[in-house]
Structure formats: C-alpha cells, structure tokens
Amino acid sequence: MKKVFIWAIAAMCGLNSYAEGYQVNLQGNRQTGMGHTGAGLLMGASSIHFNPGALSFLQDKYEFSFGGSAIFSKNTFQKQAPSVYEAKSDNPVGTPFYFYGATKVTDQLAIGLSVTTPFGNSLSWEKDWDGRYLIQDISLRAIFIQPTISYQITEKLGVGVGFVAGNGNVDLNKALPIYGQDGAEGNVNLAGNTWAFGYNAGITYKASDALTLGLNYRSKILMKVDGGDATFNVPTAVSGLYPNTKFDAELPMPANLTFGVGYQATEKLLLAFDLQHVEWSAYKSLDFDFEAETVPDSHNQRDFENTLIYRLGAEYALQESFQLRAGIYYDSTPIPDDLLTPETPGTNKIGISAGFTWKASDKLAVDGSLLYIHGQKREDGYAPSDFYGTYYTNAVIPGIGITYSF
C-alpha cells in the first residue's frame, strides 16, 4: 500500500505544458507570431526577456508592453491494445501573461522591468480515470520579476543582464488506493508556495544594417518548497497513518541558451531564426521529504534529457501601420522512454504561428498572435507504476497585447 501511495504523490510539481517539459514560451505576442523567435531581434521592451543585450537599442525614450494568451488544450490517453479504454482531459483555460516597461537613460544605457509567467499550467483529468492515482488535476504558475540593465558598448554591440525573482505556486489533487466502508476512495491535496532567484543575460551584435546576431542565457532557477501542505482525506481507520502534514520538495526551472539571427531581407521582409538549447538534464528526480513519520519519503526518477528547439519566423510590412507575421518551430521532448507520466505527457511538438501588429497611432500598437501546437502520438508510459498507453496532445493559443511608446 505504501509503495503505491508513494507513486500516487510523486508528481506534485509535474504538469503538461505548451513547450516541452514544463516551460511556457508565450512571453510576447510579436515573438509568438514569429515562431517564438526573439534572441536576434530588436523588438523594444520585450527584449528584457528574449535578450537583455538588445534592450540598449531601444528607439524610444519610454516603452511599455503588456498582454496575454488563452490556452485551449486537450490531452487524450488510450490504453494499449487489446484495451479500448480512453480518457480525455478537461483542462481549464490557461492564461499566461507578460508586462514590460523600459526607458533609455542615456544614448547608451537602458533599464527595464518585466513580469512574466515562463512556467506553469492547468491540467485536469476526470476524477475517476485510470490514472487517478498518479494525477487528477494540477494548477501551477511561476511568476518571474526581472529588473534589467543594458548598455550599448559601441554602435553595434550591446550587453545586458537582469536579476530574476520567481514566485511559484502549486495545487494538486490525486486519488489514493485507500477505501472506506462505502467504497469511496481516499485522496490528497498538495499545495505549496516558494520564491527562488536567478539571472538573464544577453549580448546583441549588429553585424550590418540588415543582420543582427544575439546570444541569450537564462539561468536555472531551483524552486524549493519548504513546508508545503499535504491534506489527506482517507477512511477513519487509517487516518492515523496519513495525517495532514508538511512536506519539502524541489523542482528545477531549466537553463536556456539561445542563439538568434535577425535578417532584414528587404525593406518590408524581416526573417528570424533561433536555436534554443534547454538544459533539462538538471531534472534528475522528484524527491519528497514528509514531516509526518508515518508518511514515507519518496525518490522518483525523472532523468530528463537536454533538448534543442528549432525556430523560424518572418515579418512582412504590408504598410507602415500594419505588419503580418508567421512562424514554425520543432520542440523535442526531454522525457526518456519508460518515464512518461500523465502529469507530464510529453511528446515531440510542432508549433505553427501567425500574428500581426496594427499601429493605431505613432505611440500605440496592438499586437495579436495565434499559435497551434500539435503533439505527435506517443506510445509509452511510466515503468515504476507500470502505467502505459498512447498519448495525444494539442493546443490552440490566441494572444493579444498592447505596446505604448513615447
């Protein structure tokens, strides 16, 4: 019973996200419209996230940008043959958002502040589905606050660095294989909150009037939950073994190294390419330390692998006040064979995006984007709990934002 219980609580910080693993790349509607490219582009205040080195090339004295997205996602699980069992998630609409504010202090120096949600998601399976002992539902969000400074060393070279303070919240529910006299199952709720810190650094080089190169590094941030709340609802006969208690756990927000290129092919056409390396190997295991002695601590293998994301984007100026965008990317899963869980049903994903900017005036612009993510079918499972099947995932993500500069 205890061994099954350990598996049941092992996924406190897992989630199904819209980049692979549990990283969310929806930090700017202009960049989303171009396939999430951005490390080699000069896009004003949003460079705080995508490449702080580019912020020093800010054109206006002040710029503010804010917006968000609505994530409509579905996950389907099918038991392997000869079973005909199928379960579908009923996920709440995810609402990642961003805010950027920046100012040019001097011709060379710029400073800024961002508030973004680069990690987080909501995933909900039916309460009585076959994988309920692993996960029923989860809500997780990490909010990153980043003050940033950027300096233009020469007319062609800019560098920047930002300090990141991240706040993480998690709320998870799952069933327990413990039954009362009326046949009702037990369940547990795990909830926690924490702060963690890191940095974001970048360098931008304008090789020519048409070509811009960028390199961005966002450090790993280790989210440690100390004193999270574990609340059990179990039959009275075994309530003494599963008291409400505290737990400690940790989850890495992986480092990212991105090389980007921006190329002004013609007066109207801008092309972009990003190659993003995600250091998922930092996620070796998910371990829990419970305060109550009767609730056993647990070690849960993850062994994620580093991945590369390939991104292409384009922007075309139909007229001075209206630009269209399109993009595509390929994002491979970091989750090894036999370690695929229903709280992180990772598959190789292809993203196709489109977007626009409408300049309502010299100061105000409206940015829109639409992203479709297709997860390739994956037949796999989690060996420690012998839970295997076929997973299908997809998401449609519209987004809207406003940029104001003066």
LOVEX-474198 format. One record per residue (C-alpha): residue in one letter; x, y, z. Coordinates in steps of 0.05 Angstrom, whole numbers, padded with zeros to 5 digits. Each point is the difference from the previous one (the first is absolute). Layout:
<rs>
{rest A; x X; y Y; z Z}
...
</rs>
This chain:
<rs>
{rest M; x 00000; y 00000; z 00000}
{rest K; x 00055; y 00049; z 00018}
{rest K; x 00037; y -00013; z -00065}
{rest V; x -00062; y 00016; z -00041}
{rest F; x -00011; y 00061; z 00044}
{rest I; x 00070; y 00026; z -00015}
{rest W; x -00013; y -00005; z -00075}
{rest A; x -00066; y 00035; z 00010}
{rest I; x 00030; y 00062; z 00031}
{rest A; x 00064; y 00001; z -00040}
{rest A; x -00022; y 00051; z -00052}
{rest M; x -00013; y 00061; z 00043}
{rest C; x 00037; y 00047; z -00047}
{rest G; x -00014; y -00033; z -00066}
{rest L; x -00043; y 00032; z -00053}
{rest N; x -00019; y -00002; z -00073}
{rest S; x 00027; y 00062; z -00034}
{rest Y; x 00002; y 00031; z -00068}
{rest A; x 00073; y -00003; z -00010}
{rest E; x 00029; y -00068; z 00016}
{rest G; x 00012; y -00018; z 00072}
{rest Y; x -00033; y 00055; z 00041}
{rest Q; x 00025; y 00064; z -00033}
{rest V; x -00047; y 00050; z -00031}
{rest N; x 00026; y 00044; z -00058}
{rest L; x -00055; y 00052; z -00004}
{rest Q; x 00036; y 00062; z 00023}
{rest G; x -00016; y 00048; z -00058}
{rest N; x -00053; y -00001; z -00054}
{rest R; x 00047; y 00028; z -00052}
{rest Q; x 00050; y -00056; z 00013}
{rest T; x -00055; y -00053; z 00005}
{rest G; x -00025; y 00020; z -00069}
{rest M; x 00070; y -00013; z -00027}
{rest G; x 00007; y -00070; z 00029}
{rest H; x 00026; y 00025; z 00067}
{rest T; x 00063; y 00029; z -00032}
{rest G; x 00030; y 00060; z 00035}
{rest A; x 00073; y -00009; z 00022}
{rest G; x 00025; y 00034; z -00063}
{rest L; x -00055; y 00052; z -00008}
{rest L; x -00005; y 00072; z 00023}
{rest M; x -00071; y 00004; z 00026}
{rest G; x 00004; y 00051; z 00054}
{rest A; x -00020; y -00012; z 00072}
{rest S; x -00016; y -00074; z -00009}
{rest S; x 00075; y -00010; z -00011}
{rest I; x 00004; y -00001; z 00076}
{rest H; x -00021; y -00073; z -00004}
{rest F; x 00025; y -00022; z -00069}
{rest N; x 00068; y 00034; z 00002}
{rest P; x 00018; y 00056; z 00049}
{rest G; x 00058; y 00020; z -00044}
{rest A; x -00050; y 00025; z -00053}
{rest L; x -00034; y 00046; z 00050}
{rest S; x 00056; y 00051; z -00008}
{rest F; x -00024; y 00012; z -00072}
{rest L; x -00068; y 00024; z 00025}
{rest Q; x -00022; y 00054; z -00049}
{rest D; x -00049; y 00040; z 00044}
{rest K; x 00012; y 00034; z 00066}
{rest Y; x -00054; y -00044; z 00033}
{rest E; x -00035; y -00063; z -00021}
{rest F; x -00052; y -00043; z 00035}
{rest S; x -00028; y -00066; z -00025}
{rest F; x -00050; y -00046; z 00032}
{rest G; x -00044; y -00057; z -00023}
{rest G; x -00020; y -00072; z 00010}
{rest S; x -00023; y -00065; z -00032}
{rest A; x -00058; y -00049; z 00008}
{rest I; x 00022; y -00073; z -00003}
{rest F; x -00053; y -00048; z -00024}
{rest S; x 00031; y -00070; z 00006}
{rest K; x -00021; y -00073; z -00003}
{rest N; x 00035; y -00064; z 00021}
{rest T; x -00024; y -00069; z -00019}
{rest F; x 00023; y -00065; z 00031}
{rest Q; x -00015; y -00069; z -00029}
{rest K; x 00018; y -00066; z 00032}
{rest Q; x 00044; y -00045; z -00042}
{rest A; x -00033; y -00056; z -00040}
{rest P; x -00042; y -00041; z 00011}
{rest S; x -00032; y 00050; z 00048}
{rest V; x -00049; y 00052; z -00029}
{rest Y; x 00004; y 00047; z 00060}
{rest E; x 00007; y 00074; z -00015}
{rest A; x 00004; y 00062; z 00044}
{rest K; x 00000; y 00073; z -00019}
{rest S; x 00021; y 00059; z 00042}
{rest D; x -00047; y 00059; z 00013}
{rest N; x 00053; y 00053; z 00011}
{rest P; x -00017; y 00070; z 00026}
{rest V; x 00020; y 00056; z -00047}
{rest G; x 00072; y 00020; z 00014}
{rest T; x 00015; y 00075; z 00004}
{rest P; x 00074; y 00016; z -00003}
{rest F; x 00016; y 00074; z -00002}
{rest Y; x 00057; y 00049; z -00007}
{rest F; x 00017; y 00072; z 00017}
{rest Y; x 00062; y 00039; z -00022}
{rest G; x 00020; y 00072; z 00016}
{rest A; x 00065; y 00031; z -00023}
{rest T; x 00033; y 00068; z -00007}
{rest K; x 00062; y 00028; z -00034}
{rest V; x 00041; y 00034; z 00056}
{rest T; x 00054; y 00023; z -00048}
{rest D; x 00015; y -00013; z -00073}
{rest Q; x 00038; y -00063; z 00022}
{rest L; x -00035; y -00021; z 00064}
{rest A; x -00070; y -00030; z 00007}
{rest I; x -00035; y -00030; z 00060}
{rest G; x -00064; y -00039; z 00006}
{rest L; x -00046; y -00045; z 00040}
{rest S; x -00040; y -00061; z -00021}
{rest V; x -00053; y -00044; z 00032}
{rest T; x -00009; y -00066; z -00038}
{rest T; x -00027; y -00071; z 00009}
{rest P; x 00051; y -00045; z -00034}
{rest F; x -00020; y -00063; z 00037}
{rest G; x -00069; y -00025; z 00019}
{rest N; x -00064; y -00033; z -00022}
{rest S; x -00067; y -00031; z 00020}
{rest L; x -00015; y -00073; z -00016}
{rest S; x -00062; y -00038; z 00019}
{rest W; x -00019; y -00073; z -00011}
{rest E; x -00066; y -00031; z 00021}
{rest K; x -00002; y -00016; z 00074}
{rest D; x -00011; y -00075; z -00011}
{rest W; x 00046; y -00011; z -00060}
{rest D; x 00049; y -00058; z -00001}
{rest G; x 00060; y 00044; z 00016}
{rest R; x -00033; y 00034; z 00060}
{rest Y; x 00052; y -00028; z 00048}
{rest L; x 00053; y 00038; z -00038}
{rest I; x -00038; y 00065; z -00014}
{rest Q; x -00071; y 00028; z -00001}
{rest D; x 00014; y 00074; z -00009}
{rest I; x 00054; y 00051; z 00010}
{rest S; x 00007; y 00075; z -00001}
{rest L; x 00070; y 00029; z -00002}
{rest R; x 00026; y 00069; z -00016}
{rest A; x 00068; y 00033; z 00007}
{rest I; x 00002; y 00076; z -00004}
{rest F; x 00068; y 00030; z -00015}
{rest I; x 00018; y 00072; z 00017}
{rest Q; x 00062; y 00026; z -00036}
{rest P; x 00033; y 00068; z 00008}
{rest T; x 00050; y 00009; z -00057}
{rest I; x 00057; y 00045; z -00022}
{rest S; x 00028; y 00003; z -00070}
{rest Y; x 00059; y 00039; z -00029}
{rest Q; x 00020; y 00014; z -00072}
{rest I; x 00076; y -00008; z 00000}
{rest T; x 00005; y 00023; z -00072}
{rest E; x -00049; y 00018; z -00054}
{rest K; x -00001; y -00074; z -00019}
{rest L; x 00008; y -00036; z 00067}
{rest G; x -00048; y -00002; z 00059}
{rest V; x 00002; y -00041; z 00064}
{rest G; x -00051; y -00008; z 00055}
{rest V; x -00016; y -00039; z 00064}
{rest G; x -00062; y -00008; z 00043}
{rest F; x -00011; y -00026; z 00070}
{rest V; x -00058; y -00049; z 00004}
{rest A; x -00044; y -00011; z 00061}
{rest G; x -00050; y -00056; z -00011}
{rest N; x -00062; y -00017; z 00040}
{rest G; x -00029; y -00070; z -00009}
{rest N; x -00068; y -00027; z 00021}
{rest V; x -00025; y -00071; z -00007}
{rest D; x -00067; y -00033; z 00017}
{rest L; x -00009; y -00074; z -00018}
{rest N; x -00053; y -00053; z 00013}
{rest K; x 00004; y -00075; z -00009}
{rest A; x -00036; y -00062; z 00024}
{rest L; x 00029; y -00051; z 00049}
{rest P; x -00012; y -00075; z -00003}
{rest I; x -00031; y 00001; z 00069}
{rest Y; x -00075; y -00016; z 00007}
{rest G; x -00053; y 00013; z 00053}
{rest Q; x -00057; y -00046; z 00017}
{rest D; x -00044; y 00036; z -00051}
{rest G; x 00051; y -00014; z -00054}
{rest A; x 00023; y 00072; z -00006}
{rest E; x 00074; y 00011; z -00016}
{rest G; x 00047; y 00042; z 00040}
{rest N; x 00033; y 00061; z -00031}
{rest V; x 00055; y 00050; z 00015}
{rest N; x 00010; y 00074; z -00016}
{rest L; x 00071; y 00027; z -00004}
{rest A; x 00011; y 00075; z 00001}
{rest G; x 00061; y 00044; z 00007}
{rest N; x 00031; y 00068; z -00014}
{rest T; x 00072; y 00021; z -00007}
{rest W; x 00049; y 00053; z -00024}
{rest A; x 00064; y -00014; z -00040}
{rest F; x 00051; y 00042; z -00036}
{rest G; x 00043; y 00001; z -00063}
{rest Y; x 00022; y 00045; z -00057}
{rest N; x -00009; y 00014; z -00074}
{rest A; x 00059; y 00025; z -00042}
{rest G; x 00008; y 00016; z -00074}
{rest I; x 00044; y 00031; z -00053}
{rest T; x -00023; y 00030; z -00067}
{rest Y; x 00044; y 00017; z -00059}
{rest K; x -00023; y 00039; z -00061}
{rest A; x 00046; y -00029; z -00052}
{rest S; x -00030; y 00046; z -00053}
{rest D; x -00061; y 00042; z -00012}
{rest A; x -00036; y -00064; z -00022}
{rest L; x 00030; y -00054; z 00045}
{rest T; x -00006; y -00005; z 00076}
{rest L; x 00028; y -00057; z 00043}
{rest G; x -00019; y -00015; z 00071}
{rest L; x 00018; y -00048; z 00056}
{rest N; x -00043; y -00007; z 00063}
{rest Y; x 00010; y -00041; z 00063}
{rest R; x -00055; y -00009; z 00052}
{rest S; x 00027; y -00035; z 00061}
{rest K; x -00030; y -00060; z 00036}
{rest I; x -00045; y 00019; z 00058}
{rest L; x -00010; y -00053; z 00053}
{rest M; x -00070; y 00004; z 00030}
{rest K; x 00002; y -00028; z 00071}
{rest V; x -00065; y -00010; z 00037}
{rest D; x 00013; y 00000; z 00075}
{rest G; x -00060; y -00015; z 00044}
{rest G; x -00051; y -00014; z -00054}
{rest D; x -00068; y -00026; z 00023}
{rest A; x -00021; y -00072; z -00011}
{rest T; x -00074; y -00008; z 00017}
{rest F; x -00028; y -00071; z 00002}
{rest N; x -00072; y -00024; z -00005}
{rest V; x 00003; y -00074; z 00019}
{rest P; x -00044; y -00050; z 00038}
{rest T; x 00000; y 00009; z 00075}
{rest A; x 00031; y -00068; z 00011}
{rest V; x 00066; y 00022; z -00033}
{rest S; x -00003; y 00074; z 00014}
{rest G; x 00055; y -00008; z 00052}
{rest L; x 00048; y -00024; z -00054}
{rest Y; x -00015; y 00059; z -00046}
{rest P; x -00006; y 00062; z 00042}
{rest N; x 00000; y 00069; z -00030}
{rest T; x 00073; y 00019; z -00002}
{rest K; x 00054; y 00043; z -00031}
{rest F; x 00048; y -00019; z -00056}
{rest D; x 00063; y 00026; z -00033}
{rest A; x 00014; y -00009; z -00075}
{rest E; x 00037; y 00034; z -00056}
{rest L; x -00006; y 00008; z -00075}
{rest P; x 00050; y 00033; z -00048}
{rest M; x -00022; y 00052; z -00050}
{rest P; x 00052; y -00018; z -00054}
{rest A; x 00052; y 00046; z -00029}
{rest N; x -00007; y 00022; z -00073}
{rest L; x 00054; y 00020; z -00049}
{rest T; x -00027; y 00031; z -00064}
{rest F; x 00037; y 00024; z -00062}
{rest G; x -00041; y 00045; z -00045}
{rest V; x 00006; y 00033; z -00068}
{rest G; x -00041; y 00057; z -00028}
{rest Y; x 00007; y 00017; z -00074}
{rest Q; x -00035; y 00058; z -00035}
{rest A; x -00004; y -00034; z -00068}
{rest T; x -00036; y 00058; z -00033}
{rest E; x -00029; y 00066; z 00021}
{rest K; x -00065; y -00036; z 00019}
{rest L; x 00022; y -00071; z 00018}
{rest L; x 00034; y -00019; z 00065}
{rest L; x 00024; y -00072; z 00011}
{rest A; x 00020; y -00033; z 00066}
{rest F; x 00031; y -00065; z 00023}
{rest D; x 00011; y -00024; z 00071}
{rest L; x 00035; y -00062; z 00026}
{rest Q; x -00018; y -00012; z 00073}
{rest H; x 00036; y -00050; z 00045}
{rest V; x -00040; y -00019; z 00062}
{rest E; x 00040; y -00031; z 00057}
{rest W; x -00053; y -00050; z 00022}
{rest S; x 00054; y -00047; z 00027}
{rest A; x -00005; y 00041; z 00065}
{rest Y; x -00064; y -00038; z 00015}
{rest K; x 00026; y -00066; z 00027}
{rest S; x -00053; y -00019; z 00050}
{rest L; x -00060; y 00026; z 00039}
{rest D; x 00011; y -00013; z 00074}
{rest F; x -00046; y 00011; z 00059}
{rest D; x 00016; y 00007; z 00073}
{rest F; x -00063; y -00005; z 00043}
{rest E; x -00001; y 00025; z 00071}
{rest A; x -00046; y -00055; z 00026}
{rest E; x 00039; y -00063; z 00015}
{rest T; x -00056; y -00046; z -00023}
{rest V; x 00001; y 00031; z -00070}
{rest P; x 00062; y -00028; z -00034}
{rest D; x 00048; y 00045; z -00038}
{rest S; x 00006; y -00015; z -00074}
{rest H; x 00050; y 00002; z -00056}
{rest N; x -00029; y 00003; z -00071}
{rest Q; x 00043; y -00008; z -00061}
{rest R; x -00007; y 00052; z -00056}
{rest D; x 00068; y 00003; z -00037}
{rest F; x -00022; y 00052; z -00051}
{rest E; x 00046; y 00010; z -00059}
{rest N; x 00025; y 00065; z -00031}
{rest T; x -00037; y 00022; z -00062}
{rest L; x 00006; y 00048; z -00059}
{rest I; x -00057; y 00043; z -00028}
{rest Y; x 00004; y 00023; z -00072}
{rest R; x -00039; y 00064; z -00016}
{rest L; x -00014; y 00039; z -00064}
{rest G; x -00039; y 00064; z -00007}
{rest A; x -00017; y 00056; z -00049}
{rest E; x -00031; y 00069; z 00003}
{rest Y; x -00027; y 00037; z -00060}
{rest A; x -00020; y 00073; z 00000}
{rest L; x -00063; y 00007; z -00042}
{rest Q; x 00002; y 00074; z 00014}
{rest E; x 00033; y 00045; z 00051}
{rest S; x -00056; y -00011; z 00051}
{rest F; x -00012; y -00075; z -00010}
{rest Q; x 00048; y -00060; z 00003}
{rest L; x -00016; y -00073; z -00009}
{rest R; x 00039; y -00057; z 00032}
{rest A; x 00008; y -00075; z -00006}
{rest G; x 00044; y -00053; z 00031}
{rest I; x 00013; y -00073; z 00012}
{rest Y; x 00041; y -00040; z 00050}
{rest Y; x 00017; y -00071; z 00021}
{rest D; x 00007; y -00017; z 00074}
{rest S; x 00023; y -00070; z 00019}
{rest T; x -00021; y -00031; z 00066}
{rest P; x 00052; y -00006; z 00056}
{rest I; x -00037; y -00059; z 00032}
{rest P; x 00035; y -00068; z -00010}
{rest D; x -00034; y -00064; z -00018}
{rest D; x -00035; y -00035; z 00059}
{rest L; x -00002; y 00064; z 00041}
{rest L; x -00061; y 00032; z -00032}
{rest T; x -00052; y 00020; z 00051}
{rest P; x -00072; y 00026; z -00011}
{rest E; x 00017; y 00064; z 00038}
{rest T; x 00055; y 00015; z -00051}
{rest P; x -00025; y -00036; z -00063}
{rest G; x 00058; y 00026; z -00042}
{rest T; x 00003; y -00013; z -00075}
{rest N; x 00040; y 00030; z -00057}
{rest K; x -00037; y 00063; z -00020}
{rest I; x -00007; y 00043; z -00062}
{rest G; x -00024; y 00072; z 00008}
{rest I; x -00029; y 00042; z -00056}
{rest S; x -00015; y 00074; z 00014}
{rest A; x -00025; y 00063; z -00031}
{rest G; x -00007; y 00071; z 00025}
{rest F; x -00007; y 00074; z -00015}
{rest T; x 00014; y 00070; z 00026}
{rest W; x -00046; y 00057; z -00014}
{rest K; x 00028; y 00069; z 00016}
{rest A; x -00061; y 00040; z 00022}
{rest S; x 00044; y 00062; z 00007}
{rest D; x 00073; y 00020; z 00005}
{rest K; x -00002; y -00021; z 00073}
{rest L; x -00049; y -00058; z 00005}
{rest A; x 00003; y -00068; z -00033}
{rest V; x -00044; y -00062; z 00007}
{rest D; x 00035; y -00068; z -00005}
{rest G; x -00037; y -00065; z -00015}
{rest S; x 00022; y -00072; z -00008}
{rest L; x -00028; y -00069; z -00012}
{rest L; x 00039; y -00064; z 00015}
{rest Y; x -00019; y -00072; z -00015}
{rest I; x 00041; y -00055; z 00033}
{rest H; x -00005; y -00072; z -00023}
{rest G; x 00029; y -00054; z 00044}
{rest Q; x 00022; y -00062; z -00038}
{rest K; x -00032; y -00065; z 00023}
{rest R; x 00041; y -00035; z 00054}
{rest E; x -00007; y -00072; z 00024}
{rest D; x 00036; y -00003; z 00066}
{rest G; x -00010; y 00000; z 00076}
{rest Y; x 00029; y 00004; z 00069}
{rest A; x 00037; y -00064; z 00018}
{rest P; x 00001; y 00009; z 00077}
{rest S; x -00076; y -00003; z 00001}
{rest D; x -00009; y -00043; z -00062}
{rest F; x -00047; y 00051; z -00031}
{rest Y; x 00004; y -00002; z -00076}
{rest G; x -00041; y 00024; z -00057}
{rest T; x -00004; y 00047; z -00060}
{rest Y; x 00000; y 00076; z 00009}
{rest Y; x -00026; y 00054; z -00047}
{rest T; x 00007; y 00074; z 00015}
{rest N; x -00017; y 00065; z -00036}
{rest A; x -00014; y 00073; z 00017}
{rest V; x -00027; y 00062; z -00032}
{rest I; x 00026; y 00065; z 00030}
{rest P; x -00025; y 00069; z -00020}
{rest G; x 00034; y 00061; z 00030}
{rest I; x -00008; y 00075; z 00002}
{rest G; x 00044; y 00057; z 00025}
{rest I; x 00011; y 00075; z -00001}
{rest T; x 00065; y 00038; z -00009}
{rest Y; x 00004; y 00074; z 00019}
{rest S; x 00063; y 00041; z -00012}
{rest F; x 00017; y 00074; z 00002}
</rs>
